[in-house]
Amino acid sequence: MAAHPAQHPHVVVHSPALDGSRRVTANDENLGVASHLDDVVELLRLADLDRIEVEDEDIVEWQGGGPDDWPGLSEHIER
């Protein structure tokens, strides 16, 4: 039993940067930078990977937090 089905690339949404943006890669190819879950969906669509369900953690590896974690873009600014 494989962790990632052969028909799907290994997609990684990397840990948030200081500004909350997250780099997105597929099979170690840089797809771009996302600032929101919708950006991840769009980056996958542009890479012809739009059949991937971004919130399916068996296909998409979320590092440093899940699909709802965009810490640098919070409305709560701590000083």
N, CA, C and O atoms as a GROMACS GRO file, in nm:
protein
  316
    1MET      N    1   0.084  -0.118   0.000
    1MET     CA    2   0.000   0.000   0.000
    1MET      C    3   0.088   0.125   0.000
    1MET      O    4   0.163   0.148   0.095
    2ALA      N    5   0.080   0.205  -0.106
    2ALA     CA    6   0.164   0.323  -0.120
    2ALA      C    7   0.101   0.442  -0.048
    2ALA      O    8  -0.022   0.454  -0.042
    3ALA      N    9   0.184   0.528   0.005
    3ALA     CA   10   0.134   0.647   0.074
    3ALA      C   11   0.074   0.746  -0.026
    3ALA      O   12  -0.022   0.816   0.006
    4HIS      N   13   0.131   0.752  -0.146
    4HIS     CA   14   0.083   0.843  -0.249
    4HIS      C   15   0.054   0.762  -0.375
    4HIS      O   16   0.144   0.699  -0.430
    5PRO      N   17  -0.072   0.761  -0.421
    5PRO     CA   18  -0.103   0.687  -0.543
    5PRO      C   19  -0.016   0.734  -0.660
    5PRO      O   20   0.020   0.851  -0.667
    6ALA      N   21   0.017   0.643  -0.749
    6ALA     CA   22   0.109   0.672  -0.859
    6ALA      C   23   0.060   0.785  -0.949
    6ALA      O   24   0.141   0.857  -1.007
    7GLN      N   25  -0.072   0.801  -0.962
    7GLN     CA   26  -0.123   0.903  -1.054
    7GLN      C   27  -0.114   1.044  -0.996
    7GLN      O   28  -0.138   1.141  -1.069
    8HIS      N   29  -0.080   1.058  -0.869
    8HIS     CA   30  -0.072   1.191  -0.808
    8HIS      C   31   0.073   1.227  -0.778
    8HIS      O   32   0.148   1.144  -0.727
    9PRO      N   33   0.113   1.350  -0.810
    9PRO     CA   34   0.248   1.394  -0.770
    9PRO      C   35   0.251   1.418  -0.620
    9PRO      O   36   0.147   1.427  -0.555
   10HIS      N   37   0.370   1.429  -0.566
   10HIS     CA   38   0.385   1.461  -0.424
   10HIS      C   39   0.378   1.613  -0.412
   10HIS      O   40   0.473   1.683  -0.446
   11VAL      N   41   0.266   1.662  -0.363
   11VAL     CA   42   0.244   1.807  -0.348
   11VAL      C   43   0.273   1.845  -0.204
   11VAL      O   44   0.225   1.781  -0.110
   12VAL      N   45   0.353   1.951  -0.186
   12VAL     CA   46   0.387   2.000  -0.052
   12VAL      C   47   0.353   2.148  -0.043
   12VAL      O   48   0.393   2.228  -0.128
   13VAL      N   49   0.277   2.184   0.061
   13VAL     CA   50   0.256   2.324   0.096
   13VAL      C   51   0.349   2.347   0.215
   13VAL      O   52   0.326   2.295   0.325
   14HIS      N   53   0.454   2.424   0.192
   14HIS     CA   54   0.561   2.440   0.290
   14HIS      C   55   0.519   2.530   0.407
   14HIS      O   56   0.418   2.600   0.400
   15SER      N   57   0.598   2.525   0.512
   15SER     CA   58   0.571   2.606   0.632
   15SER      C   59   0.560   2.753   0.596
   15SER      O   60   0.627   2.800   0.504
   16PRO      N   61   0.476   2.827   0.668
   16PRO     CA   62   0.458   2.969   0.640
   16PRO      C   63   0.587   3.049   0.658
   16PRO      O   64   0.665   3.025   0.750
   17ALA      N   65   0.607   3.145   0.567
   17ALA     CA   66   0.717   3.242   0.580
   17ALA      C   67   0.675   3.346   0.684
   17ALA      O   68   0.565   3.339   0.738
   18LEU      N   69   0.761   3.442   0.711
   18LEU     CA   70   0.730   3.544   0.811
   18LEU      C   71   0.606   3.624   0.775
   18LEU      O   72   0.535   3.670   0.864
   19ASP      N   73   0.579   3.641   0.646
   19ASP     CA   74   0.460   3.717   0.604
   19ASP      C   75   0.336   3.629   0.592
   19ASP      O   76   0.229   3.678   0.555
   20GLY      N   77   0.350   3.499   0.622
   20GLY     CA   78   0.237   3.408   0.617
   20GLY      C   79   0.220   3.336   0.485
   20GLY      O   80   0.138   3.245   0.474
   21SER      N   81   0.296   3.377   0.383
   21SER     CA   82   0.286   3.310   0.254
   21SER      C   83   0.352   3.173   0.261
   21SER      O   84   0.440   3.150   0.344
   22ARG      N   85   0.308   3.082   0.174
   22ARG     CA   86   0.359   2.946   0.176
   22ARG      C   87   0.396   2.902   0.035
   22ARG      O   88   0.318   2.917  -0.058
   23ARG      N   89   0.517   2.848   0.022
   23ARG     CA   90   0.563   2.796  -0.107
   23ARG      C   91   0.493   2.664  -0.135
   23ARG      O   92   0.470   2.585  -0.044
   24VAL      N   93   0.460   2.641  -0.262
   24VAL     CA   94   0.391   2.519  -0.303
   24VAL      C   95   0.478   2.449  -0.407
   24VAL      O   96   0.520   2.509  -0.505
   25THR      N   97   0.504   2.319  -0.383
   25THR     CA   98   0.582   2.241  -0.478
   25THR      C   99   0.509   2.112  -0.513
   25THR      O  100   0.426   2.063  -0.436
   26ALA      N  101   0.542   2.057  -0.630
   26ALA     CA  102   0.491   1.926  -0.672
   26ALA      C  103   0.609   1.850  -0.728
   26ALA      O  104   0.671   1.893  -0.825
   27ASN      N  105   0.641   1.736  -0.666
   27ASN     CA  106   0.759   1.658  -0.706
   27ASN      C  107   0.883   1.745  -0.712
   27ASN      O  108   0.961   1.738  -0.807
   28ASP      N  109   0.903   1.828  -0.610
   28ASP     CA  110   1.018   1.918  -0.596
   28ASP      C  111   1.024   2.029  -0.700
   28ASP      O  112   1.124   2.099  -0.708
   29GLU      N  113   0.918   2.047  -0.780
   29GLU     CA  114   0.911   2.158  -0.875
   29GLU      C  115   0.834   2.271  -0.809
   29GLU      O  116   0.724   2.250  -0.758
   30ASN      N  117   0.891   2.391  -0.810
   30ASN     CA  118   0.827   2.506  -0.746
   30ASN      C  119   0.707   2.550  -0.830
   30ASN      O  120   0.722   2.585  -0.947
   31LEU      N  121   0.588   2.549  -0.770
   31LEU     CA  122   0.468   2.593  -0.841
   31LEU      C  123   0.437   2.739  -0.816
   31LEU      O  124   0.371   2.804  -0.897
   32GLY      N  125   0.486   2.793  -0.704
   32GLY     CA  126   0.463   2.932  -0.672
   32GLY      C  127   0.444   2.954  -0.524
   32GLY      O  128   0.470   2.865  -0.443
   33VAL      N  129   0.398   3.073  -0.490
   33VAL     CA  130   0.378   3.111  -0.350
   33VAL      C  131   0.231   3.144  -0.329
   33VAL      O  132   0.170   3.217  -0.407
   34ALA      N  133   0.176   3.089  -0.223
   34ALA     CA  134   0.034   3.110  -0.191
   34ALA      C  135   0.020   3.194  -0.065
   34ALA      O  136   0.099   3.181   0.029
   35SER      N  137  -0.080   3.280  -0.065
   35SER     CA  138  -0.112   3.361   0.053
   35SER      C  139  -0.244   3.320   0.114
   35SER      O  140  -0.286   3.375   0.216
   36HIS      N  141  -0.310   3.222   0.052
   36HIS     CA  142  -0.442   3.178   0.098
   36HIS      C  143  -0.469   3.042   0.036
   36HIS      O  144  -0.407   3.004  -0.064
   37LEU      N  145  -0.562   2.969   0.093
   37LEU     CA  146  -0.599   2.838   0.040
   37LEU      C  147  -0.641   2.847  -0.107
   37LEU      O  148  -0.609   2.758  -0.186
   38ASP      N  149  -0.712   2.954  -0.144
   38ASP     CA  150  -0.753   2.971  -0.284
   38ASP      C  151  -0.634   2.981  -0.377
   38ASP      O  152  -0.640   2.937  -0.492
   39ASP      N  153  -0.523   3.040  -0.328
   39ASP     CA  154  -0.401   3.049  -0.409
   39ASP      C  155  -0.343   2.910  -0.435
   39ASP      O  156  -0.293   2.882  -0.544
   40VAL      N  157  -0.349   2.823  -0.334
   40VAL     CA  158  -0.299   2.686  -0.351
   40VAL      C  159  -0.380   2.616  -0.460
   40VAL      O  160  -0.324   2.551  -0.548
   41VAL      N  161  -0.512   2.631  -0.454
   41VAL     CA  162  -0.600   2.570  -0.554
   41VAL      C  163  -0.564   2.623  -0.693
   41VAL      O  164  -0.556   2.546  -0.789
   42GLU      N  165  -0.542   2.754  -0.705
   42GLU     CA  166  -0.509   2.814  -0.834
   42GLU      C  167  -0.372   2.768  -0.886
   42GLU      O  168  -0.357   2.740  -1.005
   43LEU      N  169  -0.274   2.759  -0.798
   43LEU     CA  170  -0.142   2.711  -0.840
   43LEU      C  171  -0.150   2.568  -0.893
   43LEU      O  172  -0.085   2.534  -0.992
   44LEU      N  173  -0.229   2.485  -0.827
   44LEU     CA  174  -0.247   2.348  -0.875
   44LEU      C  175  -0.321   2.345  -1.008
   44LEU      O  176  -0.289   2.264  -1.095
   45ARG      N  177  -0.419   2.433  -1.025
   45ARG     CA  178  -0.492   2.440  -1.151
   45ARG      C  179  -0.398   2.480  -1.265
   45ARG      O  180  -0.402   2.421  -1.374
   46LEU      N  181  -0.314   2.580  -1.240
   46LEU     CA  182  -0.220   2.626  -1.342
   46LEU      C  183  -0.119   2.518  -1.379
   46LEU      O  184  -0.068   2.514  -1.491
   47ALA      N  185  -0.090   2.429  -1.284
   47ALA     CA  186   0.004   2.319  -1.309
   47ALA      C  187  -0.068   2.195  -1.364
   47ALA      O  188  -0.010   2.088  -1.374
   48ASP      N  189  -0.196   2.212  -1.400
   48ASP     CA  190  -0.277   2.103  -1.454
   48ASP      C  191  -0.298   1.992  -1.351
   48ASP      O  192  -0.308   1.875  -1.386
   49LEU      N  193  -0.305   2.031  -1.224
   49LEU     CA  194  -0.326   1.936  -1.114
   49LEU      C  195  -0.455   1.967  -1.042
   49LEU      O  196  -0.468   1.941  -0.922
   50ASP      N  197  -0.553   2.023  -1.114
   50ASP     CA  198  -0.675   2.070  -1.048
   50ASP      C  199  -0.768   1.959  -1.003
   50ASP      O  200  -0.871   1.987  -0.941
   51ARG      N  201  -0.736   1.835  -1.032
   51ARG     CA  202  -0.819   1.725  -0.982
   51ARG      C  203  -0.778   1.685  -0.840
   51ARG      O  204  -0.841   1.598  -0.780
   52ILE      N  205  -0.675   1.747  -0.788
   52ILE     CA  206  -0.628   1.716  -0.652
   52ILE      C  207  -0.712   1.794  -0.551
   52ILE      O  208  -0.733   1.915  -0.565
   53GLU      N  209  -0.759   1.724  -0.450
   53GLU     CA  210  -0.832   1.788  -0.340
   53GLU      C  211  -0.728   1.839  -0.240
   53GLU      O  212  -0.662   1.759  -0.173
   54VAL      N  213  -0.712   1.972  -0.231
   54VAL     CA  214  -0.603   2.029  -0.151
   54VAL      C  215  -0.612   1.999  -0.003
   54VAL      O  216  -0.512   2.003   0.068
   55GLU      N  217  -0.733   1.969   0.045
   55GLU     CA  218  -0.746   1.940   0.188
   55GLU      C  219  -0.733   1.791   0.219
   55GLU      O  220  -0.750   1.750   0.334
   56ASP      N  221  -0.702   1.710   0.118
   56ASP     CA  222  -0.681   1.566   0.136
   56ASP      C  223  -0.535   1.545   0.175
   56ASP      O  224  -0.446   1.551   0.091
   57GLU      N  225  -0.512   1.520   0.303
   57GLU     CA  226  -0.374   1.512   0.353
   57GLU      C  227  -0.302   1.386   0.308
   57GLU      O  228  -0.182   1.371   0.334
   58ASP      N  229  -0.372   1.293   0.241
   58ASP     CA  230  -0.303   1.177   0.184
   58ASP      C  231  -0.232   1.215   0.055
   58ASP      O  232  -0.140   1.146   0.013
   59ILE      N  233  -0.275   1.323  -0.008
   59ILE     CA  234  -0.217   1.366  -0.136
   59ILE      C  235  -0.132   1.491  -0.118
   59ILE      O  236  -0.024   1.501  -0.176
   60VAL      N  237  -0.179   1.585  -0.038
   60VAL     CA  238  -0.108   1.711  -0.017
   60VAL      C  239  -0.048   1.711   0.123
   60VAL      O  240  -0.118   1.691   0.222
   61GLU      N  241   0.083   1.732   0.129
   61GLU     CA  242   0.153   1.740   0.258
   61GLU      C  243   0.156   1.885   0.304
   61GLU      O  244   0.215   1.971   0.238
   62TRP      N  245   0.093   1.912   0.416
   62TRP     CA  246   0.090   2.046   0.474
   62TRP      C  247   0.194   2.054   0.584
   62TRP      O  248   0.182   1.986   0.686
   63GLN      N  249   0.298   2.135   0.564
   63GLN     CA  250   0.404   2.150   0.664
   63GLN      C  251   0.380   2.277   0.744
   63GLN      O  252   0.348   2.382   0.688
   64GLY      N  253   0.396   2.267   0.874
   64GLY     CA  254   0.383   2.385   0.960
   64GLY      C  255   0.240   2.433   0.977
   64GLY      O  256   0.217   2.550   1.007
   65GLY      N  257   0.144   2.345   0.958
   65GLY     CA  258   0.003   2.381   0.975
   65GLY      C  259  -0.078   2.337   0.856
   65GLY      O  260  -0.025   2.316   0.747
   66GLY      N  261  -0.208   2.323   0.876
   66GLY     CA  262  -0.297   2.273   0.773
   66GLY      C  263  -0.352   2.382   0.683
   66GLY      O  264  -0.304   2.495   0.683
   67PRO      N  265  -0.456   2.346   0.606
   67PRO     CA  266  -0.514   2.439   0.508
   67PRO      C  267  -0.572   2.567   0.568
   67PRO      O  268  -0.590   2.666   0.497
   68ASP      N  269  -0.601   2.566   0.697
   68ASP     CA  270  -0.658   2.686   0.761
   68ASP      C  271  -0.553   2.770   0.832
   68ASP      O  272  -0.588   2.869   0.896
   69ASP      N  273  -0.426   2.733   0.823
   69ASP     CA  274  -0.320   2.803   0.896
   69ASP      C  275  -0.241   2.897   0.804
   69ASP      O  276  -0.156   2.854   0.726
   70TRP      N  277  -0.271   3.024   0.815
   70TRP     CA  278  -0.200   3.129   0.742
   70TRP      C  279  -0.166   3.237   0.844
   70TRP      O  280  -0.224   3.345   0.840
   71PRO      N  281  -0.071   3.209   0.936
   71PRO     CA  282  -0.049   3.292   1.054
   71PRO      C  283  -0.007   3.436   1.028
   71PRO      O  284  -0.045   3.525   1.104
   72GLY      N  285   0.069   3.462   0.926
   72GLY     CA  286   0.115   3.598   0.901
   72GLY      C  287   0.006   3.687   0.847
   72GLY      O  288   0.022   3.809   0.840
   73LEU      N  289  -0.107   3.627   0.808
   73LEU     CA  290  -0.215   3.703   0.747
   73LEU      C  291  -0.332   3.720   0.843
   73LEU      O  292  -0.443   3.754   0.802
   74SER      N  293  -0.307   3.696   0.971
   74SER     CA  294  -0.412   3.709   1.072
   74SER      C  295  -0.449   3.855   1.093
   74SER      O  296  -0.366   3.945   1.074
   75GLU      N  297  -0.573   3.878   1.132
   75GLU     CA  298  -0.617   4.015   1.162
   75GLU      C  299  -0.571   4.056   1.302
   75GLU      O  300  -0.578   4.174   1.338
   76HIS      N  301  -0.526   3.960   1.379
   76HIS     CA  302  -0.481   3.988   1.516
   76HIS      C  303  -0.331   4.015   1.515
   76HIS      O  304  -0.251   3.923   1.504
   77ILE      N  305  -0.294   4.141   1.527
   77ILE     CA  306  -0.154   4.178   1.525
   77ILE      C  307  -0.106   4.193   1.669
   77ILE      O  308  -0.160   4.274   1.746
   78GLU      N  309  -0.005   4.115   1.705
   78GLU     CA  310   0.050   4.121   1.840
   78GLU      C  311   0.171   4.213   1.841
   78GLU      O  312   0.256   4.207   1.752
   79ARG      N  313   0.178   4.296   1.940
   79ARG     CA  314   0.294   4.388   1.952
   79ARG      C  315   0.366   4.364   2.081
   79ARG      O  316   0.466   4.430   2.109
   0.00000   0.00000   0.00000
